[in-house]
Amino acid sequence: MAAACHDHHAEVSPRHARRWTARGISLLFAALLASSGCEGPPPNATGANPPVAPAESGSIRLTAEKVKSAGITVQPLRRGEFRTFRDFPGTVEPDEHALAEITTLVRGRVIDVYADLGREVKGGTLLALLYSSELGMAQSAYLKATAKLNVADRAFRRAELLLKEKVIGLAESQRREGEMISLRAEQREARDRLLLLGLTDEDLRHLDKNQTIRSHVPVVAPFDGRIIARNLTKGEVVETTEKLFVLADLSEVWVTAKIPEKDIPYIRTDQTGTGQLVEVHVSAYPGQIFQGSITYVGDVLDPATRTMRLRLELPNPQRKLKPEMYATVRVYSDPEPNVLLIPETAIQRDRDRQFVFVEREPGLFEIRPVQLGDSNGKEVKVLGGVEDQEAVVVTGSYVLKSELLGSQI
C-alpha cells in the first residue's frame, strides 16, 4: 500500500504540477497538488461524493444546478472610462463668512439671557441684556457737553451782535468763539465715545430729544443663524474681551483637509484656483455622499508635515454636517478613456498572484492569470491575461476556486 502511494505521487503529482506551472497558476495550487496522497478515500470509493473532475488542466465543469446553487454569475468584460481616487482626512468647520463671535463693547453686568445653546435666531434678535454704569456715565458726559456747547454757541452769537454795535471789543468776541470751538470738540468726542460703545445715530437722536439716559446694553444677533456657543450667565460681570455667544449659519459649511505632497496632482484647479467637485464622507452617515467644490488651495506647504491645505464648501440644508466632525475627502483623477475594466469581485488572489475564472462555454470555467493596474475599489484596470468581451465570473469565483482545489486533492 505504501508503494502504491509512492507511485501515485511519482506519477500524478509531477504531471499536474507541470501543468499548473505552464499556466502560471498559484504556487499554492501546486503545493496542494504535490501533497495529495492516500490519506482519504479513493475518488470512487463507496460513500464518498465524487469530486468535480476538471475538463482539462486549469478548467472545471459544473452542472447547471451547481452553478445556480453556488450563485455564480458571469459578465462580459467591457471598455470604459476609468478613474482612480485618493482619500484624505478632513474636518468639518463653520463657514467663517457666516460666523460671528459676539462680544460686548462695554463692560457690564448680565441682567438676563434670552438665547439658549442650539437655538435658531433671526438677525436682530435680543440675545442678552447687560447693565453698564460706564455707558450711563458716557451718555451723561455727552449731554453735559451738548448743553455747554449750546450755551457757548448762543454766547458767541450774542457777542457777534454786540461787536457790530461796538458794545464789546474784538478780543471778547474772539474769546467766546474759542470757548465755542473747544466745547464743540468736547461734544464731538463724547458723541464718538457713545458710537464706540455701540449706540447708533438713531440712539443719539433719541438721546438728544428725550434727554433720557439708558444704562441697559442689548446684545443682538447680527444675522440669522444658530447659537453654537454661550459663555455667560445671569448676574455675572462680563468684559469687552469675552466672547458671549458664537453664532453660525450652518446652511453651508467648510471642510478642510491636508493633502500630502505626492498627491497634489490629484487637485485640479482653474485659473481662479477653485471649482473642482469632490466627495465628502462622514462616519455618521455611512453610504451617503456629500458633494462640494474646492474654494481654496494652499500656496505653501507645511514644512513639518509636507502637506498642502485644502478647503471645500458644502451645502448643508438639513444640518447633518456638524462642526468638528471628522470627514474623508475623496478626490478623483482625470478620467482615462477606453480602458479594459474588470469588477473587483471577479478577482481571486494568492500571495502576489491574481487570477479570474473565464466561462468558455456554459458550465465550463477556465482559471486565467491576469495582470492588473490601478483599482478604484469597484473596478480594476486590466493590463493583460483576458480580452475584451470575454465572460468572466463576477460572483461565486471563490466557490470555483474551492471546487478546483478539491478536485485535485
Backbone hydrogen bonds in HBPLUS format (Angstrom, degrees):
<---DONOR---> <-ACCEPTOR-->    atom                        ^
c    i                          cat <-CA-CA->   ^        H-A-AA   ^      H-
h    n   atom  resd res      DA  || num        DHA   H-A  angle D-A-AA Bond
n    s   type  num  typ     dist DA aas  dist angle  dist       angle   num
A0005-CYS N   A0001-MET O   3.02 MM   4  6.36 153.8  2.09 146.7 153.5     1
A0006-HIS N   A0002-ALA O   2.97 MM   4  6.21 154.3  2.04 144.6 151.9     2
A0007-ASP N   A0003-ALA O   2.83 MM   4  6.10 153.7  1.90 149.4 156.5     3
A0008-HIS N   A0004-ALA O   2.95 MM   4  6.20 154.1  2.01 147.4 154.2     4
A0009-HIS N   A0005-CYS O   3.16 MM   4  6.44 158.7  2.20 149.7 154.1     5
A0010-ALA N   A0006-HIS O   3.05 MM   4  6.29 156.9  2.10 145.7 152.4     6
A0011-GLU N   A0007-ASP O   2.87 MM   4  5.98 143.0  2.01 148.2 157.9     7
A0012-VAL N   A0008-HIS O   2.88 MM   4  5.65 166.8  1.89 149.0 153.5     8
A0016-HIS N   A0012-VAL O   3.07 MM   4  6.34 165.6  2.09 162.5 166.2     9
A0017-ALA N   A0013-SER O   2.81 MM   4  5.93 161.5  1.84 157.3 163.7    10
A0018-ARG N   A0014-PRO O   2.93 MM   4  6.10 154.6  1.99 149.3 154.3    11
A0019-ARG N   A0015-ARG O   3.18 MM   4  6.48 151.3  2.27 140.7 148.4    12
A0020-TRP N   A0016-HIS O   2.97 MM   4  6.31 163.8  1.99 161.1 163.4    13
A0021-THR N   A0017-ALA O   3.02 MM   4  6.19 164.1  2.05 148.9 153.6    14
A0022-ALA N   A0018-ARG O   2.91 MM   4  6.04 154.1  1.98 146.3 153.4    15
A0023-ARG N   A0019-ARG O   3.20 MM   4  6.47 140.2  2.37 142.4 152.1    16
A0023-ARG N   A0020-TRP O   3.10 MM   3  5.22 129.0  2.37  97.3 110.6    17
A0025-ILE N   A0020-TRP O   2.94 MM   5  5.11 171.0  1.94 146.5 144.9    18
A0024-GLY N   A0021-THR O   3.02 MM   3  4.92 159.7  2.07 101.9 107.9    19
A0029-PHE N   A0026-SER O   3.06 MM   3  5.40 125.0  2.38 102.6 114.3    20
A0030-ALA N   A0026-SER O   3.37 MM   4  6.82 159.0  2.42 145.9 150.7    21
A0031-ALA N   A0027-LEU O   2.88 MM   4  6.10 155.0  1.95 148.5 155.2    22
A0032-LEU N   A0028-LEU O   3.01 MM   4  6.26 156.5  2.07 148.6 154.5    23
A0033-LEU N   A0029-PHE O   2.92 MM   4  6.17 158.2  1.97 152.6 158.6    24
A0034-ALA N   A0030-ALA O   2.86 MM   4  6.01 158.1  1.91 147.7 153.9    25
A0035-SER N   A0031-ALA O   3.07 MM   4  6.18 136.8  2.27 138.6 149.1    26
A0036-SER N   A0033-LEU O   3.25 MM   3  5.38 163.5  2.28 104.8 109.8    27
A0045-ALA N   A0042-PRO O   3.09 MM   3  5.27 165.8  2.11 123.0 120.6    28
A0048-ALA N   A0045-ALA O   3.27 MM   3  5.79 163.2  2.30 132.3 132.7    29
A0059-SER N   A0056-GLU O   2.96 MM   3  5.36 151.1  2.04 146.7 140.2    30
A0367-ILE N   A0058-GLY O   2.82 MM 309  5.48 174.8  1.82 174.8 176.6    31
A0060-ILE N   A0365-PHE O   2.85 MM 305  5.38 150.0  1.93 151.2 161.3    32
A0365-PHE N   A0060-ILE O   2.88 MM 305  5.38 173.6  1.89 159.5 161.0    33
A0062-LEU N   A0363-GLY O   2.80 MM 301  4.98 155.8  1.85 143.1 151.0    34
A0067-VAL N   A0063-THR O   2.96 MM   4  6.27 157.3  2.01 153.0 159.4    35
A0068-LYS N   A0064-ALA O   3.03 MM   4  6.22 157.3  2.08 146.3 151.8    36
A0069-SER N   A0065-GLU O   2.95 MM   4  6.14 165.0  1.97 150.0 154.2    37
A0070-ALA N   A0066-LYS O   3.00 MM   4  6.02 146.9  2.11 143.3 151.4    38
A0072-ILE N   A0067-VAL O   3.19 MM   5  5.52 165.3  2.21 166.4 164.9    39
A0071-GLY N   A0068-LYS O   3.13 MM   3  5.25 153.9  2.20 102.2 110.3    40
A0073-THR N   A0395-THR O   3.13 MM 322  5.36 151.5  2.21 135.4 139.7    41
A0394-VAL N   A0073-THR O   2.86 MM 321  5.89 153.1  1.93 145.0 154.1    42
A0075-GLN N   A0392-VAL O   2.85 MM 317  5.43 148.2  1.95 140.8 149.7    43
A0392-VAL N   A0075-GLN O   3.04 MM 317  5.43 175.1  2.05 131.2 129.7    44
A0077-LEU N   A0390-GLU O   2.94 MM 313  5.61 149.5  2.03 138.3 145.0    45
A0389-GLN N   A0077-LEU O   3.08 MM 312  4.61 146.4  2.20 114.0 122.5    46
A0341-LEU N   A0078-ARG O   3.02 MM 263  6.02 172.2  2.03 174.7 172.2    47
A0080-GLY N   A0339-VAL O   2.93 MM 259  5.33 152.8  2.01 136.1 141.2    48
A0339-VAL N   A0080-GLY O   2.91 MM 259  5.33 172.5  1.92 143.2 145.7    49
A0082-PHE N   A0336-GLU O   2.89 MM 254  5.09 162.2  1.92 137.5 143.1    50
A0336-GLU N   A0082-PHE O   2.81 MM 254  5.09 160.5  1.85 142.4 149.2    51
A0333-SER N   A0084-THR O   2.83 MM 249  5.50 160.0  1.87 152.5 152.4    52
A0086-ARG N   A0331-VAL O   2.93 MM 245  5.47 150.8  2.02 147.9 156.8    53
A0331-VAL N   A0086-ARG O   2.96 MM 245  5.47 164.5  1.99 160.9 162.8    54
A0088-PHE N   A0329-VAL O   2.83 MM 241  5.07 149.0  1.92 139.2 149.7    55
A0329-VAL N   A0088-PHE O   2.76 MM 241  5.07 170.4  1.77 161.8 160.0    56
A0090-GLY N   A0327-ALA O   2.74 MM 237  4.84 151.9  1.82 150.2 144.2    57
A0327-ALA N   A0090-GLY O   2.89 MM 237  4.84 167.5  1.91 129.4 127.7    58
A0091-THR N   A0256-THR O   2.96 MM 165  5.53 145.2  2.09 147.5 158.5    59
A0256-THR N   A0091-THR O   3.05 MM 165  5.53 156.6  2.10 153.1 153.3    60
A0092-VAL N   A0325-MET O   2.87 MM 233  5.18 162.8  1.90 152.4 157.8    61
A0324-GLU N   A0092-VAL O   2.68 MM 232  5.17 166.9  1.70 147.9 144.0    62
A0093-GLU N   A0254-TRP O   2.74 MM 161  5.05 167.1  1.76 148.1 148.8    63
A0254-TRP N   A0093-GLU O   2.87 MM 161  5.05 166.8  1.89 155.3 156.1    64
A0098-ALA N   A0095-ASP O   2.86 MM   3  5.42 158.4  1.91 117.6 124.9    65
A0249-ASP N   A0098-ALA O   2.97 MM 151  5.43 158.9  2.02 159.4 164.4    66
A0100-ALA N   A0247-LEU O   2.77 MM 147  5.08 161.6  1.81 156.5 160.9    67
A0247-LEU N   A0100-ALA O   2.78 MM 147  5.08 163.1  1.81 155.5 159.1    68
A0102-ILE N   A0245-PHE O   2.74 MM 143  5.08 142.0  1.88 144.5 155.2    69
A0244-LEU N   A0102-ILE O   2.78 MM 142  5.70 140.0  1.94 155.5 168.3    70
A0245-PHE N   A0102-ILE O   3.34 MM 143  5.08 159.7  2.38 132.3 137.6    71
A0108-GLY N   A0238-VAL O   3.23 MM 130  5.70 160.1  2.28 151.9 157.9    72
A0238-VAL N   A0108-GLY O   2.83 MM 130  5.70 158.9  1.87 175.6 173.8    73
A0109-ARG N   A0131-TYR O   2.82 MM  22  5.15 158.7  1.87 149.5 149.2    74
A0131-TYR N   A0109-ARG O   2.72 MM  22  5.15 152.6  1.79 146.1 155.7    75
A0110-VAL N   A0236-GLU O   2.82 MM 126  5.58 165.7  1.84 160.1 163.1    76
A0235-GLY N   A0110-VAL O   2.85 MM 125  4.94 153.6  1.91 129.6 137.8    77
A0111-ILE N   A0129-LEU O   2.78 MM  18  5.54 157.5  1.83 150.6 157.6    78
A0112-ASP N   A0129-LEU O   3.36 MM  17  5.41 156.8  2.41 138.9 142.5    79
A0129-LEU N   A0112-ASP O   2.94 MM  17  5.41 159.3  1.99 155.1 155.4    80
A0114-TYR N   A0127-LEU O   2.73 MM  13  5.03 162.6  1.76 141.8 145.3    81
A0119-ARG N   A0116-ASP O   3.22 MM   3  5.70 158.6  2.27 135.5 134.1    82
A0118-GLY N   A0227-ILE O   2.69 MM 109  4.95 151.3  1.77 141.5 149.9    83
A0227-ILE N   A0119-ARG O   2.95 MM 108  5.46 159.2  1.99 147.3 152.6    84
A0121-VAL N   A0225-GLY O   2.81 MM 104  5.63 168.2  1.82 170.4 174.5    85
A0225-GLY N   A0121-VAL O   3.03 MM 104  5.63 159.5  2.07 152.3 155.7    86
A0125-THR N   A0122-LYS O   3.08 MM   3  5.63 156.7  2.14 140.0 139.4    87
A0124-GLY N   A0221-ALA O   2.67 MM  97  5.02 168.8  1.68 143.9 148.1    88
A0221-ALA N   A0125-THR O   2.92 MM  96  5.35 148.8  2.02 143.4 153.2    89
A0127-LEU N   A0219-VAL O   2.64 MM  92  5.47 161.2  1.67 159.5 166.2    90
A0128-ALA N   A0219-VAL O   3.27 MM  91  5.10 151.8  2.36 133.5 138.0    91
A0219-VAL N   A0128-ALA O   2.85 MM  91  5.10 159.1  1.89 159.4 153.7    92
A0130-LEU N   A0217-VAL O   2.88 MM  87  4.84 165.4  1.90 138.1 143.1    93
A0217-VAL N   A0130-LEU O   2.70 MM  87  4.84 162.2  1.73 136.3 142.0    94
A0132-SER N   A0215-SER O   2.83 MM  83  5.34 168.9  1.85 158.0 161.6    95
A0136-GLY N   A0132-SER O   3.32 MM   4  6.65 156.3  2.38 140.1 146.1    96
A0137-MET N   A0133-SER O   2.90 MM   4  6.16 157.3  1.95 151.1 156.6    97
A0138-ALA N   A0134-GLU O   2.99 MM   4  6.20 149.7  2.09 142.6 151.1    98
A0139-GLN N   A0135-LEU O   3.00 MM   4  6.28 152.6  2.08 148.1 154.8    99
A0140-SER N   A0136-GLY O   2.97 MM   4  6.22 154.5  2.03 145.5 152.9   100
A0141-ALA N   A0137-MET O   2.92 MM   4  6.14 154.8  1.99 145.2 151.8   101
A0142-TYR N   A0138-ALA O   3.04 MM   4  6.26 147.0  2.16 138.4 147.3   102
A0143-LEU N   A0139-GLN O   2.95 MM   4  6.25 158.9  2.00 151.2 156.0   103
A0144-LYS N   A0140-SER O   2.98 MM   4  6.20 159.9  2.02 150.4 155.8   104
A0145-ALA N   A0141-ALA O   2.98 MM   4  6.10 161.1  2.01 143.9 149.3   105
A0146-THR N   A0142-TYR O   2.87 MM   4  6.06 152.2  1.95 146.4 154.6   106
A0147-ALA N   A0143-LEU O   2.94 MM   4  6.16 155.9  2.00 145.5 151.6   107
A0148-LYS N   A0144-LYS O   2.95 MM   4  6.20 167.7  1.96 156.1 158.8   108
A0149-LEU N   A0145-ALA O   2.95 MM   4  6.06 152.2  2.03 140.7 148.9   109
A0150-ASN N   A0146-THR O   2.99 MM   4  6.23 152.3  2.07 145.0 152.1   110
A0151-VAL N   A0147-ALA O   3.08 MM   4  6.40 157.2  2.13 150.7 156.2   111
A0152-ALA N   A0148-LYS O   2.88 MM   4  6.12 164.2  1.91 151.4 156.0   112
A0153-ASP N   A0149-LEU O   2.80 MM   4  5.90 150.2  1.89 146.8 155.3   113
A0154-ARG N   A0150-ASN O   3.04 MM   4  6.26 159.8  2.09 145.1 149.8   114
A0155-ALA N   A0151-VAL O   2.94 MM   4  6.17 154.7  2.00 147.5 155.2   115
A0156-PHE N   A0152-ALA O   2.98 MM   4  6.13 153.1  2.05 142.7 149.3   116
A0157-ARG N   A0153-ASP O   3.08 MM   4  6.33 155.1  2.14 145.0 151.4   117
A0158-ARG N   A0154-ARG O   2.99 MM   4  6.28 156.8  2.05 148.2 154.1   118
A0159-ALA N   A0155-ALA O   2.95 MM   4  6.14 150.5  2.03 141.6 150.3   119
A0160-GLU N   A0156-PHE O   2.98 MM   4  6.29 145.3  2.10 144.7 153.3   120
A0161-LEU N   A0157-ARG O   3.28 MM   4  6.64 152.7  2.35 143.3 149.3   121
A0162-LEU N   A0158-ARG O   2.87 MM   4  6.19 161.7  1.91 154.3 159.9   122
A0163-LEU N   A0159-ALA O   2.83 MM   4  5.91 146.8  1.94 143.6 152.5   123
A0164-LYS N   A0160-GLU O   3.20 MM   4  6.43 151.3  2.28 138.7 145.2   124
A0165-GLU N   A0161-LEU O   3.10 MM   4  6.45 146.8  2.21 142.0 151.1   125
A0167-VAL N   A0162-LEU O   2.80 MM   5  5.11 163.0  1.83 155.7 154.3   126
A0166-LYS N   A0163-LEU O   3.00 MM   3  4.74 152.3  2.08  96.9 105.1   127
A0173-SER N   A0169-GLY O   3.37 MM   4  6.72 157.8  2.43 146.0 151.9   128
A0174-GLN N   A0170-LEU O   2.97 MM   4  6.22 157.0  2.02 152.5 158.7   129
A0175-ARG N   A0171-ALA O   2.95 MM   4  6.20 146.8  2.06 145.0 154.3   130
A0176-ARG N   A0172-GLU O   3.14 MM   4  6.39 163.3  2.17 150.5 153.2   131
A0177-GLU N   A0173-SER O   3.07 MM   4  6.28 148.9  2.17 142.2 151.2   132
A0178-GLY N   A0174-GLN O   2.95 MM   4  6.15 153.5  2.02 145.0 151.6   133
A0179-GLU N   A0175-ARG O   3.05 MM   4  6.39 153.7  2.12 148.6 155.3   134
A0180-MET N   A0176-ARG O   3.08 MM   4  6.31 155.6  2.15 142.8 149.1   135
A0181-ILE N   A0177-GLU O   3.00 MM   4  6.29 162.4  2.04 152.7 156.8   136
A0182-SER N   A0178-GLY O   3.03 MM   4  6.18 160.6  2.07 149.1 154.3   137
A0183-LEU N   A0179-GLU O   2.97 MM   4  6.16 164.3  2.00 151.7 155.6   138
A0184-ARG N   A0180-MET O   2.89 MM   4  6.05 144.9  2.01 146.2 156.3   139
A0185-ALA N   A0181-ILE O   3.13 MM   4  6.39 153.8  2.20 144.8 150.5   140
A0186-GLU N   A0182-SER O   3.04 MM   4  6.35 151.9  2.13 143.0 151.4   141
A0187-GLN N   A0183-LEU O   2.87 MM   4  6.06 154.4  1.93 144.1 150.5   142
A0188-ARG N   A0184-ARG O   2.95 MM   4  6.15 154.8  2.02 145.1 152.0   143
A0189-GLU N   A0185-ALA O   2.93 MM   4  6.14 152.1  2.01 144.6 152.2   144
A0190-ALA N   A0186-GLU O   3.05 MM   4  6.31 154.6  2.11 144.5 150.9   145
A0191-ARG N   A0187-GLN O   2.96 MM   4  6.19 151.0  2.04 144.1 152.3   146
A0192-ASP N   A0188-ARG O   2.93 MM   4  6.17 163.3  1.96 150.4 154.3   147
A0193-ARG N   A0189-GLU O   3.01 MM   4  6.19 147.8  2.11 141.7 150.8   148
A0194-LEU N   A0190-ALA O   3.19 MM   4  6.51 151.3  2.28 142.7 148.7   149
A0195-LEU N   A0191-ARG O   3.07 MM   4  6.46 153.4  2.14 148.6 156.4   150
A0196-LEU N   A0192-ASP O   2.94 MM   4  6.21 150.9  2.03 147.2 154.8   151
A0197-LEU N   A0193-ARG O   3.07 MM   4  6.34 134.2  2.29 137.5 149.9   152
A0197-LEU N   A0194-LEU O   3.11 MM   3  4.96 127.0  2.41  90.5 104.8   153
A0199-LEU N   A0194-LEU O   3.10 MM   5  5.68 157.3  2.15 154.6 147.8   154
A0198-GLY N   A0195-LEU O   3.14 MM   3  5.25 160.3  2.18 103.9 108.5   155
A0203-ASP N   A0200-THR O   3.04 MM   3  5.03 115.0  2.48  93.1 108.7   156
A0204-LEU N   A0200-THR O   3.00 MM   4  6.40 152.6  2.08 149.3 156.8   157
A0205-ARG N   A0201-ASP O   2.98 MM   4  6.25 152.4  2.05 146.7 153.9   158
A0206-HIS N   A0202-GLU O   2.99 MM   4  6.24 154.2  2.06 145.9 153.0   159
A0207-LEU N   A0203-ASP O   2.87 MM   4  6.14 148.6  1.97 143.0 152.4   160
A0208-ASP N   A0204-LEU O   2.85 MM   4  6.09 157.2  1.90 148.7 154.3   161
A0209-LYS N   A0205-ARG O   2.99 MM   4  6.14 150.2  2.08 141.5 149.6   162
A0210-ASN N   A0206-HIS O   2.93 MM   4  5.99 172.5  1.94 153.1 155.3   163
A0211-GLN N   A0207-LEU O   2.82 MM   4  5.06 142.0  1.97 133.1 141.9   164
A0226-ARG N   A0248-ALA O   2.75 MM  22  5.39 170.0  1.76 147.0 146.6   165
A0248-ALA N   A0226-ARG O   3.00 MM  22  5.39 165.0  2.02 146.1 150.1   166
A0228-ILE N   A0246-VAL O   2.88 MM  18  5.65 157.3  1.93 160.7 167.4   167
A0246-VAL N   A0229-ALA O   2.98 MM  17  4.86 146.9  2.09 134.0 131.4   168
A0231-ASN N   A0244-LEU O   2.83 MM  13  4.94 171.5  1.84 146.8 146.6   169
A0236-GLU N   A0233-THR O   3.39 MM   3  6.08 170.4  2.40 134.1 136.7   170
A0242-GLU N   A0239-GLU O   3.31 MM   3  5.65 165.8  2.33 110.3 114.6   171
A0316-ASN N   A0251-SER O   2.71 MM  65  4.75 161.0  1.75 140.8 134.0   172
A0253-VAL N   A0314-LEU O   2.99 MM  61  5.46 157.6  2.04 158.1 161.0   173
A0314-LEU N   A0253-VAL O   2.90 MM  61  5.46 169.6  1.91 160.8 163.8   174
A0255-VAL N   A0312-LEU O   3.08 MM  57  5.09 148.7  2.18 127.6 133.5   175
A0312-LEU N   A0255-VAL O   2.85 MM  57  5.09 151.4  1.93 143.3 152.9   176
A0257-ALA N   A0310-LEU O   2.90 MM  53  5.16 156.3  1.96 144.2 149.9   177
A0310-LEU N   A0257-ALA O   2.82 MM  53  5.16 151.1  1.90 160.2 159.4   178
A0259-ILE N   A0308-MET O   2.73 MM  49  4.95 166.7  1.74 148.7 149.4   179
A0308-MET N   A0259-ILE O   2.79 MM  49  4.95 153.5  1.86 133.9 141.8   180
A0263-ASP N   A0260-PRO O   3.02 MM   3  5.51 146.4  2.14 113.1 122.7   181
A0261-GLU N   A0306-ARG O   3.20 MM  45  5.98 133.8  2.42 175.1 162.4   182
A0264-ILE N   A0261-GLU O   3.33 MM   3  5.46 169.3  2.35 109.1 111.6   183
A0266-TYR N   A0263-ASP O   3.05 MM   3  5.72 155.9  2.10 119.2 126.0   184
A0267-ILE N   A0264-ILE O   2.88 MM   3  5.51 160.4  1.92 123.0 129.3   185
A0273-GLY N   A0270-ASP O   2.92 MM   3  5.12 155.3  1.98 108.0 116.2   186
A0275-GLY N   A0294-ILE O   3.05 MM  19  5.53 155.5  2.11 150.6 151.3   187
A0294-ILE N   A0276-GLN O   2.96 MM  18  5.49 151.0  2.04 144.7 153.2   188
A0278-VAL N   A0292-GLY O   2.92 MM  14  5.74 161.3  1.96 165.0 170.6   189
A0292-GLY N   A0278-VAL O   3.18 MM  14  5.74 160.3  2.22 150.7 156.4   190
A0279-GLU N   A0330-ARG O   3.09 MM  51  5.06 169.2  2.10 154.6 153.2   191
A0330-ARG N   A0279-GLU O   2.83 MM  51  5.06 167.9  1.84 145.1 149.1   192
A0280-VAL N   A0290-PHE O   2.67 MM  10  4.99 141.8  1.82 152.8 161.9   193
A0290-PHE N   A0280-VAL O   3.02 MM  10  4.99 167.9  2.03 153.2 154.5   194
A0281-HIS N   A0328-THR O   2.89 MM  47  5.07 158.9  1.93 144.2 151.3   195
A0328-THR N   A0281-HIS O   2.76 MM  47  5.07 155.6  1.82 153.6 160.6   196
A0285-TYR N   A0282-VAL O   3.20 MM   3  5.83 150.9  2.29 114.8 121.5   197
A0288-GLN N   A0285-TYR O   3.16 MM   3  5.66 162.5  2.19 131.3 135.3   198
A0293-SER N   A0313-GLU O   3.32 MM  20  5.73 145.9  2.45 150.6 148.7   199
A0313-GLU N   A0293-SER O   3.06 MM  20  5.73 154.3  2.12 153.7 160.0   200
A0295-THR N   A0311-ARG O   2.97 MM  16  5.87 163.7  1.99 147.5 152.9   201
A0311-ARG N   A0296-TYR O   2.98 MM  15  5.02 158.1  2.03 149.5 147.0   202
A0298-GLY N   A0309-ARG O   2.79 MM  11  4.94 155.0  1.85 169.2 163.1   203
A0302-ASP N   A0307-THR O   2.84 MM   5  5.42 164.6  1.86 157.2 160.7   204
A0306-ARG N   A0302-ASP O   2.70 MM   4  5.15 140.7  1.85 156.7 163.4   205
A0319-ARG N   A0316-ASN O   3.09 MM   3  5.21 161.2  2.13 109.9 115.3   206
A0325-MET N   A0322-LYS O   3.09 MM   3  5.75 149.2  2.19 143.2 142.7   207
A0382-VAL N   A0340-LEU O   2.92 MM  42  5.53 166.0  1.94 162.1 159.8   208
A0342-ILE N   A0380-VAL O   3.07 MM  38  5.39 148.6  2.17 144.3 154.0   209
A0380-VAL N   A0342-ILE O   2.89 MM  38  5.39 156.1  1.95 150.1 157.7   210
A0346-ALA N   A0343-PRO O   3.10 MM   3  5.56 156.8  2.16 111.8 118.7   211
A0344-GLU N   A0378-LYS O   2.85 MM  34  5.36 164.8  1.88 141.8 138.9   212
A0347-ILE N   A0344-GLU O   3.33 MM   3  5.77 162.9  2.36 112.3 117.1   213
A0348-GLN N   A0355-PHE O   2.93 MM   7  5.40 172.2  1.93 171.2 172.0   214
A0355-PHE N   A0348-GLN O   2.91 MM   7  5.40 157.6  1.96 154.4 158.9   215
A0350-ASP N   A0353-ARG O   2.94 MM   3  5.25 159.6  1.98 147.0 151.2   216
A0353-ARG N   A0350-ASP O   2.95 MM   3  5.25 162.3  1.98 126.6 131.8   217
A0370-VAL N   A0354-GLN O   3.11 MM  16  5.85 163.8  2.14 134.7 136.4   218
A0356-VAL N   A0368-ARG O   2.88 MM  12  5.28 155.8  1.94 141.6 147.2   219
A0368-ARG N   A0356-VAL O   2.73 MM  12  5.28 155.9  1.79 163.4 165.9   220
A0393-VAL N   A0357-PHE O   2.88 MM  36  5.57 167.8  1.90 165.1 167.9   221
A0358-VAL N   A0366-GLU O   2.77 MM   8  5.11 164.4  1.79 151.4 152.4   222
A0366-GLU N   A0358-VAL O   2.76 MM   8  5.11 166.8  1.78 149.7 152.7   223
A0359-GLU N   A0391-ALA O   2.87 MM  32  5.51 158.4  1.92 150.3 157.5   224
A0360-ARG N   A0364-LEU O   2.95 MM   4  5.75 141.5  2.10 146.4 157.9   225
A0364-LEU N   A0361-GLU O   2.85 MM   3  5.27 167.3  1.87 140.4 143.8   226
A0371-GLN N   A0384-GLY O   2.81 MM  13  4.90 169.5  1.82 135.8 137.6   227
A0383-LEU N   A0371-GLN O   2.75 MM  12  5.18 160.5  1.79 148.2 149.5   228
A0384-GLY N   A0371-GLN O   3.21 MM  13  4.90 135.5  2.42 140.0 132.5   229
A0373-GLY N   A0381-LYS O   2.69 MM   8  4.89 161.0  1.73 150.4 150.0   230
A0381-LYS N   A0374-ASP O   2.98 MM   7  5.67 168.6  1.99 167.7 170.8   231
A0376-ASN N   A0379-GLU O   3.08 MM   3  5.84 160.4  2.12 163.6 169.6   232
A0390-GLU N   A0387-GLU O   3.27 MM   3  5.78 162.8  2.30 130.7 131.5   233
A0399-VAL N   A0396-GLY O   3.07 MM   3  5.34 129.9  2.33 103.1 115.5   234
A0400-LEU N   A0396-GLY O   3.36 MM   4  6.81 152.3  2.44 145.8 152.8   235
A0401-LYS N   A0397-SER O   3.01 MM   4  6.30 155.2  2.07 147.0 153.6   236
A0402-SER N   A0398-TYR O   3.00 MM   4  6.27 155.8  2.06 144.8 150.7   237
A0403-GLU N   A0399-VAL O   2.89 MM   4  6.14 159.1  1.93 151.4 157.4   238
A0404-LEU N   A0400-LEU O   2.85 MM   4  6.01 159.3  1.89 150.9 156.6   239
A0405-LEU N   A0401-LYS O   3.03 MM   4  6.21 160.1  2.07 146.8 151.8   240
A0406-GLY N   A0402-SER O   2.87 MM   4  6.01 157.8  1.92 146.1 153.1   241
A0407-SER N   A0403-GLU O   2.90 MM   4  6.11 143.0  2.03 144.9 154.1   242
A0408-GLN N   A0405-LEU O   3.12 MM   3  5.36 148.3  2.23 103.2 112.7   243
A0409-ILE N   A0406-GLY O   3.42 MM   3  5.37 154.7  2.49  96.2 103.2   244
